[in-house]
Amino acid sequence: MSLPSVTENVGEITQDRSLQDIPVELYPITLLAAALRLFRLESESYWLDEAFSVTTVLSNTPSELLFSVPGNDPHPPLYYLLLSAWTAIFGTSELAARLLSALVGIATVVVLYGVGRRLFDREVGAIAALLVAVSPFHVWYSQEVRMYNLLALLTALSFYWFVRIQTERPTDEAGGHTDIGYVVSTVLLGYTHVFGLFAILAQNAYVFSRYLDRIVPRSRLTGRRWITLQGITALLLAPWLMQLFRRMMAARGGEASNVSWIPLPTAETVRETFAAYLGGYLFGESFPLLVSLVAAGCLVLALSSDRGTTSETERQNEPVNATYVVVLWFVVPILVPIALSHVVTPIFVDRYSIGASLAFFLLIAKGVRTFSRPSLRYVVVGVLLVCLVTPLPAYYQNDQKEQWREAAVDVESAVDGDDVVLVSRPFTERTFDYYFDRSDIPTVRIDADATTDEVQESVDGHDDVLIVLSYTDSSTNQRILRAVKNRSDYRGPVQVTRYNGITVVRFERTSNDG
């Protein structure tokens, strides 16, 4: 496909650019995004977090998802409520449940185009949407039953309306609709993931910068109007914000939390996050230098392109400093949670910053747009596309997620009525049991710190023992296996079967003596 040649400067930002009137260049981009997100959607089994999502909505009523689950789960309830309604209609198969995320991912590409077009021009919107359409990072989370792609979509929608409220008066009919659109999308964002709050913080940083620096131009958004919108948003988010505040205070006081598995972020964490945006999950240690250099060059061009090209008067006459908006959108949801991780408790994970990745691709697109020669822009976009698409064949051909379905089916076919299955970590039992359809076979959870006596007692009175090892280190695995092996009435391991992220070990009983 060819990129549009139409150039719309920032001064034209007040023109009506409704997302309902989809431009021609968006059709092939959307079709490409759909193809990559729907392809082999059901091919892999649920991994641990996906199974948690599905079993959570199956085992709780909507009212429990709204009021009870948030007390134990670190994430707010919106995604679970949406998934509950979706699975009630379409079922809980891998295809059905992941289809929700895929459709949300496709919608994210469309909305990002609208944001890029409104902030900059059609070409920037098209390039950013195209890069996100083929991004392995976004394809990955568009095929996962978790809330991360919903976080990305609502972040983009919130910023879309945020830009519009800078240019439309509240007394206008469109202005009133804009205020409602902003509040609704932003409240939904806050109820999707805690990192949505950092996107809201970025918007506030932009608005209040006008009182500190002339980098933010005058707009039709008055301080009173903005404070009113934020007050309404905060009031609607108050139940979740109060619960979040209590958790933060408890974590700071040393109380154990359900995010204790998150490591303390370092400078290497930031580098790995940017690499993840460009497909680092799939490249592994062979992450290409070329895509890093091209992306970094585009970011530098995006940040420096406005300097010296626009006078102070011209900047003040523009309704929005588009580059500054996107920079804050990109930086705040990364740096602020990293800082909080060092002050309160670690909370930063690269996938949580998926909303910021949209700004990352917008800045790259803005950098590409600074090249005056169209042929050079085509070359840069082509290089980026090739680098992003390169790992996708391996992504589709090889299982990326834990193979719980395959492991459970094999165990199910191998056990008899007097056998027992040991699962090495309590939190993995839910995923294994989702696929394991043998109610006559006991499944015993083994804590990571279980003693030898506790492991041996769990196999008393049973014939063969099948041990499902996952999310345990080698020393824990050896301790569990040794506990069974050291019993005189068992021999083995007689069979070791390895799956992606899982190992199943079988011991046979040699006598009827205890």
C-alpha positions as CSV (number, residue, x, y, z in Angstrom):
1,M,0.0,0.0,0.0
2,S,1.1,3.6,-0.5
3,L,1.1,6.2,2.2
4,P,-1.2,9.2,1.6
5,S,0.4,12.3,0.1
6,V,-2.0,14.6,1.7
7,T,-0.3,16.9,4.3
8,E,-2.4,18.6,6.9
9,N,-0.5,21.0,9.2
10,V,-1.2,21.4,12.8
11,G,-3.0,24.7,12.2
12,E,-5.8,22.7,10.6
13,I,-6.4,20.8,13.7
14,T,-9.8,22.4,14.3
15,Q,-11.3,20.9,11.2
16,D,-13.8,18.1,11.8
17,R,-12.1,14.8,11.5
18,S,-14.7,12.3,12.5
19,L,-13.6,8.7,13.0
20,Q,-16.9,7.8,11.3
21,D,-15.6,8.9,8.0
22,I,-12.8,6.4,7.5
23,P,-10.3,7.5,4.9
24,V,-9.3,5.2,2.1
25,E,-5.8,4.5,3.4
26,L,-7.2,3.1,6.7
27,Y,-8.9,0.2,5.0
28,P,-5.8,-1.8,4.0
29,I,-4.2,-1.0,7.4
30,T,-7.3,-2.3,9.2
31,L,-7.5,-5.4,7.1
32,L,-3.8,-6.1,7.8
33,A,-4.3,-5.6,11.5
34,A,-7.3,-7.9,11.4
35,A,-5.5,-10.6,9.5
36,L,-2.6,-10.7,11.9
37,R,-4.7,-10.7,15.0
38,L,-7.2,-13.3,13.8
39,F,-4.7,-15.8,12.3
40,R,-4.3,-18.9,14.4
41,L,-6.2,-17.2,17.2
42,E,-7.2,-20.5,18.8
43,S,-4.1,-22.6,18.1
44,E,-2.5,-22.3,21.6
45,S,-3.9,-23.2,24.9
46,Y,-4.5,-20.7,27.6
47,W,-1.5,-19.8,29.7
48,L,-1.6,-19.1,33.4
49,D,-2.9,-15.5,33.3
50,E,-5.5,-16.2,30.5
51,A,-6.8,-19.2,32.5
52,F,-7.1,-17.0,35.5
53,S,-9.2,-14.5,33.5
54,V,-11.5,-17.2,32.2
55,T,-12.0,-19.1,35.5
56,T,-12.5,-15.8,37.3
57,V,-15.5,-14.9,35.2
58,L,-16.8,-18.4,35.3
59,S,-16.6,-18.7,39.1
60,N,-18.0,-15.3,40.0
61,T,-21.3,-13.4,39.3
62,P,-21.2,-9.9,37.8
63,S,-21.8,-8.4,41.2
64,E,-18.9,-10.4,42.7
65,L,-16.7,-9.3,39.8
66,L,-17.6,-5.7,40.6
67,F,-17.3,-5.7,44.4
68,S,-15.5,-8.8,45.6
69,V,-12.8,-9.7,43.1
70,P,-11.1,-6.3,43.1
71,G,-10.3,-6.9,46.8
72,N,-8.1,-9.8,45.8
73,D,-7.0,-9.0,42.3
74,P,-4.6,-6.1,41.5
75,H,-6.6,-5.1,38.5
76,P,-9.9,-3.1,38.5
77,P,-13.1,-4.9,37.4
78,L,-14.0,-3.5,33.9
79,Y,-12.3,-6.1,31.8
80,Y,-13.7,-9.0,33.9
81,L,-17.2,-7.6,33.6
82,L,-16.8,-7.2,29.8
83,L,-15.3,-10.7,29.5
84,S,-18.1,-12.2,31.6
85,A,-20.8,-10.7,29.3
86,W,-18.8,-11.8,26.2
87,T,-18.3,-15.4,27.3
88,A,-21.9,-15.7,28.3
89,I,-22.8,-15.1,24.7
90,F,-19.9,-16.7,22.8
91,G,-18.5,-19.3,25.2
92,T,-15.1,-19.8,26.8
93,S,-13.2,-21.6,24.0
94,E,-9.8,-20.1,23.1
95,L,-11.2,-18.7,19.9
96,A,-14.2,-17.1,21.5
97,A,-12.5,-15.6,24.5
98,R,-9.5,-14.3,22.5
99,L,-11.7,-12.8,19.8
100,L,-12.7,-10.1,22.2
101,S,-9.0,-9.0,22.5
102,A,-8.5,-9.3,18.8
103,L,-11.4,-7.0,18.0
104,V,-10.2,-4.5,20.6
105,G,-6.7,-4.6,19.0
106,I,-8.1,-3.9,15.6
107,A,-10.1,-1.0,17.0
108,T,-7.0,0.4,18.6
109,V,-5.3,0.7,15.2
110,V,-8.3,2.6,13.9
111,V,-8.4,5.0,16.9
112,L,-4.7,5.6,16.8
113,Y,-5.0,6.6,13.2
114,G,-7.6,9.2,14.3
115,V,-5.4,10.5,17.0
116,G,-2.3,10.8,14.8
117,R,-4.4,12.5,12.1
118,R,-5.9,15.0,14.5
119,L,-2.6,15.8,16.2
120,F,-0.4,15.9,13.1
121,D,-1.7,14.9,9.7
122,R,-3.0,11.9,7.7
123,E,0.4,10.6,6.9
124,V,1.5,10.5,10.5
125,G,-1.7,8.8,11.5
126,A,-1.3,6.2,8.7
127,I,2.3,5.4,9.5
128,A,1.6,5.0,13.3
129,A,-1.5,2.9,12.6
130,L,0.5,0.7,10.1
131,L,3.4,0.2,12.6
132,V,1.0,-0.8,15.4
133,A,-0.9,-3.1,13.0
134,V,2.2,-5.2,12.4
135,S,3.8,-4.7,15.8
136,P,4.5,-8.1,17.4
137,F,4.0,-6.5,20.8
138,H,0.4,-5.5,19.9
139,V,-0.3,-8.7,17.9
140,W,0.8,-10.7,21.0
141,Y,-1.6,-9.0,23.4
142,S,-4.4,-8.9,20.8
143,Q,-4.3,-12.7,21.1
144,E,-4.4,-12.9,24.8
145,V,-7.4,-13.1,27.2
146,R,-6.2,-10.2,29.4
147,M,-7.0,-6.5,29.7
148,Y,-3.9,-5.0,28.2
149,N,-5.3,-4.3,24.7
150,L,-8.4,-2.8,26.3
151,L,-6.0,-0.5,28.2
152,A,-4.4,0.5,24.9
153,L,-7.7,1.2,23.2
154,L,-9.1,3.3,26.0
155,T,-5.8,5.2,26.3
156,A,-6.0,6.1,22.7
157,L,-9.7,7.1,23.0
158,S,-9.0,9.2,26.1
159,F,-6.3,11.1,24.2
160,Y,-8.5,11.4,21.2
161,W,-11.1,13.2,23.2
162,F,-8.4,15.1,25.2
163,V,-7.1,16.6,22.0
164,R,-10.6,17.5,20.9
165,I,-11.5,19.4,24.1
166,Q,-8.5,21.6,23.4
167,T,-10.2,22.9,20.2
168,E,-13.9,22.9,20.9
169,R,-15.9,25.2,23.2
170,P,-18.2,23.5,25.7
171,T,-21.1,25.8,24.5
172,D,-20.9,24.2,21.1
173,E,-23.0,21.1,20.5
174,A,-19.8,19.3,19.5
175,G,-18.0,20.6,22.6
176,G,-20.6,19.1,24.9
177,H,-20.3,15.8,23.2
178,T,-16.6,16.0,23.4
179,D,-16.7,16.5,27.2
180,I,-18.9,13.5,27.6
181,G,-16.7,11.4,25.3
182,Y,-13.6,12.4,27.3
183,V,-15.2,11.6,30.7
184,V,-16.6,8.3,29.6
185,S,-13.5,7.0,27.9
186,T,-11.3,8.2,30.8
187,V,-13.4,6.7,33.5
188,L,-13.5,3.4,31.6
189,L,-9.7,3.7,31.2
190,G,-9.3,4.1,35.0
191,Y,-11.4,1.0,35.6
192,T,-9.4,-1.1,33.2
193,H,-5.9,-0.9,34.7
194,V,-4.0,1.1,37.2
195,F,-1.6,2.3,34.5
196,G,-4.6,4.1,33.0
197,L,-4.2,6.6,35.8
198,F,-0.7,7.5,34.6
199,A,-2.2,8.4,31.2
200,I,-4.6,10.7,33.0
201,L,-1.6,12.1,34.9
202,A,0.1,12.8,31.6
203,Q,-2.9,14.8,30.4
204,N,-2.9,16.9,33.6
205,A,0.8,17.5,33.2
206,Y,0.2,18.9,29.8
207,V,-2.7,21.2,30.8
208,F,-1.0,22.6,33.9
209,S,2.2,23.2,32.0
210,R,0.6,26.2,30.4
211,Y,1.0,28.0,33.7
212,L,4.7,27.2,33.9
213,D,6.0,27.2,30.3
214,R,4.9,28.8,27.0
215,I,5.5,25.4,25.4
216,V,1.8,24.8,25.8
217,P,-0.3,27.2,23.7
218,R,-3.6,28.8,24.5
219,S,-6.6,26.6,23.7
220,R,-10.3,26.7,24.2
221,L,-9.9,24.5,27.3
222,T,-10.2,26.8,30.3
223,G,-8.8,25.9,33.7
224,R,-12.3,25.8,35.2
225,R,-13.6,23.5,32.5
226,W,-10.6,21.1,32.9
227,I,-10.9,21.0,36.7
228,T,-14.6,20.3,36.4
229,L,-13.9,17.4,34.0
230,Q,-11.2,16.0,36.3
231,G,-13.5,16.4,39.3
232,I,-16.3,14.4,37.6
233,T,-13.8,11.7,36.5
234,A,-12.2,11.5,40.0
235,L,-15.7,11.2,41.6
236,L,-16.7,8.3,39.3
237,L,-13.3,6.6,39.9
238,A,-13.4,7.2,43.7
239,P,-14.4,3.6,44.7
240,W,-11.4,2.2,42.9
241,L,-9.1,5.0,43.9
242,M,-9.8,4.5,47.6
243,Q,-9.1,0.8,47.3
244,L,-5.9,1.5,45.4
245,F,-4.8,4.0,48.1
246,R,-5.3,1.4,50.8
247,R,-3.3,-1.1,48.9
248,M,-0.4,1.3,48.4
249,M,-0.3,2.2,52.1
250,A,-0.4,-1.5,53.1
251,A,2.4,-2.2,50.6
252,R,4.5,0.6,52.0
253,G,4.0,-0.7,55.5
254,G,5.5,-4.0,54.4
255,E,2.3,-6.0,54.0
256,A,2.5,-8.8,51.4
257,S,0.8,-7.9,48.1
258,N,-0.4,-9.7,45.0
259,V,2.2,-7.9,42.9
260,S,5.2,-9.1,45.0
261,W,6.4,-11.1,42.0
262,I,7.3,-7.9,40.1
263,P,11.1,-7.2,40.2
264,L,12.5,-3.8,41.0
265,P,12.9,-1.9,37.7
266,T,16.3,-0.8,36.5
267,A,17.8,1.0,33.5
268,E,17.9,-2.4,31.8
269,T,14.1,-2.6,32.3
270,V,13.6,0.6,30.3
271,R,15.8,-0.8,27.5
272,E,13.9,-4.1,27.5
273,T,10.6,-2.2,27.4
274,F,11.5,-0.3,24.3
275,A,12.8,-3.5,22.7
276,A,9.5,-5.2,23.6
277,Y,7.6,-2.5,21.7
278,L,9.7,-3.5,18.6
279,G,9.2,-7.2,19.0
280,G,11.9,-8.0,21.5
281,Y,9.9,-10.9,22.9
282,L,10.4,-12.8,19.7
283,F,13.8,-11.7,18.7
284,G,15.3,-12.7,22.1
285,E,19.1,-12.1,22.3
286,S,19.3,-11.6,18.5
287,F,17.4,-8.3,18.6
288,P,18.5,-6.5,15.4
289,L,20.5,-3.3,15.8
290,L,19.0,-1.9,12.6
291,V,15.5,-1.5,13.9
292,S,16.8,0.0,17.1
293,L,18.9,2.6,15.3
294,V,16.1,3.5,12.8
295,A,13.5,3.8,15.7
296,A,15.9,5.9,17.8
297,G,16.7,8.2,14.8
298,C,13.0,8.8,14.2
299,L,12.4,9.6,17.8
300,V,15.2,12.1,17.8
301,L,13.9,13.7,14.6
302,A,10.4,13.9,16.1
303,L,11.6,15.7,19.2
304,S,13.9,18.1,17.3
305,S,11.8,18.8,14.2
306,D,9.8,21.7,15.7
307,R,12.8,23.6,17.0
308,G,13.7,26.6,15.0
309,T,10.9,26.0,12.5
310,T,8.0,27.6,14.4
311,S,8.0,31.1,15.9
312,E,6.7,31.8,19.4
313,T,3.7,33.6,18.0
314,E,2.8,30.7,15.7
315,R,3.1,28.2,18.5
316,Q,0.8,30.2,20.7
317,N,-1.8,30.4,17.8
318,E,-1.8,26.7,17.5
319,P,-4.5,25.0,19.6
320,V,-2.3,22.1,20.7
321,N,1.4,21.4,21.0
322,A,1.1,18.0,19.4
323,T,4.6,16.8,20.0
324,Y,4.5,17.8,23.6
325,V,1.2,15.9,24.2
326,V,2.7,12.7,22.7
327,V,6.0,13.0,24.6
328,L,4.1,13.3,27.9
329,W,1.8,10.4,26.8
330,F,5.0,8.3,26.2
331,V,7.2,9.3,29.1
332,V,4.8,9.7,32.1
333,P,3.3,6.1,32.1
334,I,6.8,4.8,32.1
335,L,8.9,7.0,34.3
336,V,6.3,7.7,37.0
337,P,5.5,4.0,37.8
338,I,9.3,3.2,37.8
339,A,9.8,6.0,40.3
340,L,6.9,4.7,42.4
341,S,8.4,1.2,42.2
342,H,11.5,2.5,44.1
343,V,9.4,4.5,46.6
344,V,6.5,2.2,47.4
345,T,6.6,-1.2,45.8
346,P,7.6,-2.5,42.4
347,I,4.7,-2.1,39.9
348,F,6.3,-1.7,36.5
349,V,5.9,-4.4,33.9
350,D,6.4,-3.7,30.2
351,R,3.0,-4.9,29.1
352,Y,1.4,-2.6,31.6
353,S,2.8,0.3,29.6
354,I,1.1,-0.8,26.4
355,G,-0.8,2.6,26.3
356,A,2.6,4.4,26.2
357,S,3.7,2.2,23.3
358,L,1.1,3.9,21.1
359,A,2.8,7.3,21.8
360,F,6.1,5.6,21.0
361,F,4.9,4.7,17.5
362,L,3.3,8.1,17.0
363,L,6.7,9.7,17.7
364,I,8.4,7.4,15.3
365,A,5.7,8.2,12.6
366,K,6.3,11.9,13.3
367,G,10.0,11.4,12.9
368,V,9.5,9.7,9.5
369,R,7.2,12.5,8.4
370,T,10.1,15.0,8.9
371,F,11.9,13.7,5.9
372,S,11.1,16.1,3.0
373,R,11.6,13.5,0.2
374,P,8.7,11.0,0.0
375,S,11.0,8.3,-1.4
376,L,13.1,8.5,1.8
377,R,10.0,8.2,3.9
378,Y,9.0,5.1,2.0
379,V,12.4,3.6,2.6
380,V,12.4,4.2,6.4
381,V,8.8,2.9,6.7
382,G,9.8,-0.1,4.7
383,V,12.8,-0.9,6.9
384,L,10.6,-0.6,10.0
385,L,8.0,-2.8,8.6
386,V,10.4,-5.5,7.5
387,C,12.0,-5.5,11.0
388,L,8.7,-5.7,12.8
389,V,7.3,-8.4,10.5
390,T,10.4,-10.6,10.5
391,P,9.7,-12.4,13.8
392,L,5.9,-13.0,13.1
393,P,6.3,-16.2,11.2
394,A,8.1,-17.8,14.2
395,Y,5.5,-16.4,16.4
396,Y,2.7,-18.2,14.5
397,Q,4.7,-21.4,13.9
398,N,6.0,-22.0,17.4
399,D,4.0,-22.2,20.6
400,Q,4.7,-19.0,22.6
401,K,2.4,-19.8,25.6
402,E,2.5,-22.6,28.1
403,Q,1.0,-25.8,26.7
404,W,-1.4,-26.6,29.5
405,R,-4.0,-28.1,27.2
406,E,-1.6,-30.6,25.7
407,A,-0.1,-31.5,29.1
408,A,-3.5,-32.0,30.7
409,V,-4.9,-34.1,27.9
410,D,-1.8,-36.4,28.0
411,V,-2.0,-36.7,31.7
412,E,-5.7,-37.4,31.5
413,S,-5.2,-40.3,29.1
414,A,-2.3,-41.8,31.1
415,V,-3.9,-42.0,34.6
416,D,-6.1,-44.7,36.2
417,G,-8.5,-44.4,39.1
418,D,-6.0,-45.0,41.8
419,D,-3.3,-42.6,40.5
420,V,-2.6,-39.1,41.8
421,V,-1.4,-35.9,40.1
422,L,0.8,-33.5,42.0
423,V,1.0,-29.9,40.7
424,S,4.1,-28.1,41.7
425,R,2.7,-24.7,42.6
426,P,-0.7,-23.9,44.0
427,F,-1.5,-21.1,41.6
428,T,-0.9,-23.4,38.6
429,E,-3.6,-25.9,39.7
430,R,-6.4,-23.6,38.4
431,T,-4.9,-23.7,34.9
432,F,-4.2,-27.4,34.9
433,D,-7.7,-28.2,36.2
434,Y,-9.3,-26.1,33.5
435,Y,-8.2,-28.6,30.9
436,F,-8.0,-31.8,33.1
437,D,-11.3,-33.5,32.8
438,R,-11.0,-36.4,35.3
439,S,-12.9,-35.7,38.4
440,D,-12.1,-39.2,39.7
441,I,-8.4,-38.4,39.8
442,P,-7.2,-36.3,42.8
443,T,-5.0,-33.3,42.1
444,V,-2.8,-32.2,44.9
445,R,-1.1,-28.9,45.2
446,I,2.5,-28.8,46.4
447,D,3.8,-25.6,47.9
448,A,7.2,-24.5,46.7
449,D,8.5,-24.8,50.3
450,A,6.8,-28.2,51.0
451,T,8.9,-30.6,53.0
452,T,9.9,-34.1,51.9
453,D,7.5,-35.6,54.4
454,E,4.6,-33.5,53.0
455,V,5.4,-34.5,49.4
456,Q,5.6,-38.2,50.4
457,E,2.3,-38.0,52.4
458,S,0.5,-36.6,49.3
459,V,1.1,-39.9,47.4
460,D,0.1,-42.3,50.2
461,G,-2.6,-44.8,49.1
462,H,-2.1,-44.1,45.4
463,D,-0.6,-46.1,42.6
464,D,1.3,-44.2,39.9
465,V,2.3,-40.5,40.5
466,L,2.3,-37.9,37.8
467,I,4.1,-34.6,38.8
468,V,3.3,-31.5,36.8
469,L,6.2,-29.0,37.2
470,S,5.8,-25.4,36.2
471,Y,6.9,-22.0,37.6
472,T,9.5,-23.7,39.9
473,D,13.3,-23.6,39.8
474,S,15.5,-26.6,39.2
475,S,16.3,-27.0,42.9
476,T,12.6,-27.1,43.8
477,N,11.9,-29.6,41.0
478,Q,14.7,-31.9,42.2
479,R,13.5,-31.7,45.8
480,I,10.0,-32.7,44.8
481,L,11.2,-35.5,42.5
482,R,13.6,-36.8,45.1
483,A,10.9,-37.0,47.8
484,V,8.9,-39.5,45.6
485,K,11.9,-41.3,44.3
486,N,13.3,-42.0,47.8
487,R,10.2,-44.0,48.7
488,S,10.9,-47.7,48.4
489,D,7.5,-48.4,46.9
490,Y,8.0,-46.2,43.8
491,R,10.5,-46.4,40.9
492,G,11.3,-43.8,38.3
493,P,11.1,-41.4,36.8
494,V,9.8,-43.9,34.2
495,Q,8.7,-41.1,31.8
496,V,9.5,-37.4,31.5
497,T,7.5,-35.4,29.0
498,R,8.4,-31.7,28.3
499,Y,6.0,-29.1,27.0
500,N,6.4,-25.4,26.6
501,G,6.8,-24.1,30.1
502,I,5.7,-27.4,31.7
503,T,7.3,-30.8,32.5
504,V,5.4,-33.9,33.5
505,V,7.2,-36.6,35.3
506,R,5.8,-40.1,36.0
507,F,6.6,-42.5,38.8
508,E,5.3,-46.1,39.0
509,R,4.3,-47.9,42.1
510,T,6.3,-51.1,42.6
511,S,4.3,-52.7,45.6
512,N,1.2,-52.3,47.7
513,D,3.2,-51.5,50.8
514,G,3.0,-48.0,52.2
